[in-house]
Every structure is written in C-alpha cells, then in structure tokens.
Amino acid sequence: MTGINPYAYMQQISVQMDNLKTRDEIATVLDELEYLFEVIPPEMQDNAETLISMLTEKLAHAG
C-alpha cells in the first residue's frame, strides 16, 4: 500500500461498498483498511473507523 492516498482510497471503498459481495473481497478490503488506519493521521481515523464498522457488519452477513 505504499504511495496510497488515504483520502482517495477511503472514497474508493465507499463507492465500491455495494459491489463487495464475497467474504474474501470484504475481508481483503477490511484488512487493507485496518492497515491504513494504523498509518493515517488521527483526523482521518474517524472516517476510517466508520468504514471499518460498515465492512465488519457486511462481513458478518456475507454468505
């Protein structure tokens, strides 16, 4: 994830959220976002936490 723009990446996740269907797809994005959370500035962490929560819930209901 070197060179990733955190703003753009989180926006991309938001736009693609409905297209994530399988457990593997959701888990991959969730893992990437959790890694990103560790390296982003604190002022961006609230938005990342929201996306992480949404993905976690989506993963729990994925078939």
Summary of the structure (lengths in Angstrom):
residues: 63
radius of gyration: 11.2
end to end distance: 27.6
largest distance: 33.9
contacts: 155
relative contact order: 0.20
helix: 81%
strand: 0%
